[in-house]
Amino acid sequence: MARKPTRAPAKKKQPAAVETSESIEEQTRLFLQSGQKIDVIKSGVSGQTSLAANKHIKLGNKTAASS
């Protein structure tokens, strides 16, 4: 009777970050060559709009504090 494997098969190692950096550099070069421009965004500003309503959280128990 065949044994069941006791662990998951090994996963392939991710490519080195150098390859990723090089591909980003190439994509940026092509983007700029196509006439596009890169917008500079101030630090701390998010490009995502919030879909959730503001939630005001009140800590503590009102009834226990007034007793």
N, C-alpha and C positions, 0 to 999 in steps of 0.2 A: 504494500500500500504506500502511495506517495505521500510525503510529508507536505504540509502546508507551509508556505514561507512565514517566518516569524516577524519579518519587518518589511516595510514598504521598499520598493525598488529605489535605487539611488537616483537623485535628480541631477540633471545636467548643470554644470557650473555656469553661472551667469557670466557674460562677457565682461572684460575689464572696463573700468570707467573711462579709460583713454579712448576706447572705441566710441563710446557714447559722446564724449566731448568733441571728438573729431566729426561725428555725424551732425552734432548741433552746429558746429562751426560751418560745415558745408551747407546746411540748411539756411543758416543766417546769411551766408554769402549769396546764395541763390535768391533769397528773399529780397535783399538789397539791390541785387542786379536787376530784378524784375521791376524796379521803380518804386517799390514799397518803402515805407519808413518805419522806424521803431519809435514808439512813443515812450517818453520817460515818465514814469509814475512816481510820485513822492513816496517815501518810505512810510509804511503804516496804512496806506490807502488800499482798499480791496476793490477789485473789479466786479465782485459778485454782489448782486442785490439781495437783500434779506427778504425771504418770503414769509418768515415767521413774524408774528406780531411781537412787540416789546412785552416782556413779561416782568412785571414788578414783583419781586419776591420780598415778603415781609417775614423776618425771622422772629421767633419768640411766640409765646402764647399770650394773647391779649387778656383773656379771662383770668389766667393765673397771675399776671402782673398787676391787675387792678384789685385783687383780693386782699 
